[in-house]
Amino acid sequence: MVVVVDTLSATPLRPRHPEKVNRPDALSPPKPDWIRVRAPNTRGYADTRSIVKENGLVTVCEEAGCPNIGECWDKKHATFMIMGDTCTRACAFCNVKTGMPGALDAREPEHIAEATSKLGLAHIVITSVDRDDLADGGAEHFAQTIRAIRARCPDTTIEILTPDFLRKDGALEVVVAAKPDVFNHNLETVPSRYLTVRPGARYFHSIRLLQRIKEIDPTIFTKSGIMVGLGEERHEVLQVMDDLRTADVDFLTIGQYLQPTRKHHAVMRYVPPDEFAGYEKVAYTKGFLMVSASPLTRSSHHAGDDFAKLKAARAAISR
C-alpha cells in the first residue's frame, strides 16, 4: 500500500499565532470545579450567532474564546470586535490571531449599527484588535462606529474597550469626542508581568490614557480590568487598584486568566472565589464606584446591568 501526500496543491494553513509556534508547551494545572462552564446550546445563543454571521461581524466572544459566550449570547449580549480579526501585537495571554491586518471596512460601522438594532441592544460593547499599522491606531473608525450606532439606535448606551493608542498622538481625543458612555481600557496584569505577558504595551502609558479621558470629559465613565493567576503577588494587585484610583477610574474588573493553548502563558495559579471576594471588598474601600471580581469575570460580562449600577452609584454620591 502506498500513501501519497500532496504537499504542492494544497494551500498550507497559516498558524493562528505564528510567533508562538516554536515555543515549548507551557503546562497549566487542571481546572478546578469553580471555573467550568456549560457548552452553549440554547435558542437565544443560536439566534445571536445567526445575526452575527449574517452581518459579517467579528466578536471578541468567539475570537478570545470567552467562557461566558453561552450565557451572554443567550441573552442577546455580544461584544463586537471592529477593524478585523487580526492583531498587530502578540500578547502571551491572548487568543486573537496575530499578523498583518487587512484594510478597514468602511461599511463596518453601519453593519455594527444594524446588528445593534436587530438584537434590540439597550447597551452595546465595542472593542478592537490593536492596529499599530494605522496612523491613528483606528481611533477614527471607533468614532465612526459610535456615531453610526447613535444615529440608528439613539437610546442604546455605548461602551468601548480600546487598545492603548501607543505613540498615536491625538488618537485618544478623537475617540473621547465621539462621547461613548463608558470608556474601558484594560491594564490586563500588574506592571512586573508586562515584559512576559503584555510586552508591546507600557503600564504607565495605559494609566495615563485612563487619566486623560477624565481630564478631557469628566462625564464619561472609565473602566479597566486585570487578570490574576499570571504570577502576580497580592500587594501588586492592591497597588494597581491605587494607580487606577489615582487616574479616577470608576469601574474595576478582576478575573481569572485561562490559558487558550499550550503555546500561551501558563496559568500559574487558579485563584479561589474567596480571594476574589476579598479583592472586591478592598477595591470598594479604595473608592471605585463598581467592582466585579470573580473567576469568570470578563470586561464585558453583564456590561448592561453594570452600567445601570454605575449610573446609580454616581447619582448616590452626588446628592
Steps between C-alpha positions, in 0.01 A plus 500: 500500500632841400390824666546812288519831684438805281710784636472722193137559404357553846536845649664464842303646786661801662546451875269709715798608709810466279724665758415230754539189281855422607449567869513204736167393643403680821300269723228633729354316801161328455198730517317499833125444516420870548644593160293264283208615282241324286528483121259743326194334341199729555266657245607851605863409440417370153300813412784732604754292310281521188477882517876528552572280197238663276663840552855370456598618846785393726445456873761483771273241660609252229849628419618506861318180597299665777359245748183707540394491134210261561347712776550834323387394153192332644403845633595661165803671650813506284825694492577601143863519389563756228788551254541132418595184685880532476706688758837666444620400846577162649405504867581176680148466645282579198332260256425761230690435176827685445650628177456784251131604484315589184351835401218648705145432386334838449156337531577337836364782721162475327501120526562528874214748530270268304584203723442717806153577369418139410609372840310778675800584716449748781877499563773405254870431548745571217863389512775454243828337418814711534563680172854632535513509118253790485611860552231560762483143633140480376371791710289650220347159425395475865348848478313417178359184659378691805334762277335233282347330804380833640330582168331159466433422867493828695385336824779239505782574742849435366802350674835477325806291588796647315868429442753733657562719189869488587696767309181616322485871586149642497329160464350494849346842454321384182334210683405703809342768277256236371372475861466130585315443825773273639867503395680180595869432459640193674833492680479117475764428767729656760803698375759237598339252257489730195822380336378141488122549476445827313839593348366741235334727758618739769329493840528868587396605150176307556450663840555842344254422217228424755583817690485713183148380419368654820703818445342545155145399593423433868147377412627182332521195726843335492572135553798266509571138581772251582540124498643308794675166499796623292753501781408831662520564875208630709678827586546564127127465437433748781750744347320475164181599681673806644643597159155474340339709772772763451380509138140538628385172342142413594470128434745214563470141376716210621475154344690174482746458212426190292762361264370488137762247376816335628703757306357783707608609847425232756253546783723532801215466746121473511387765745214373722168690516556622856813689392304671224241600759780645712635702207149635434458619860839673500431667164176649624680645804741671258214690337400317181135554408475143366707186547454159342740235625445126448665209317280549190490881501580646159506863384160497335322235703167647625609834352148634460394422856828638631452825308168554676670440834778743407250777430319429826826505697605833351157648568512383862828678578399822322186554708 
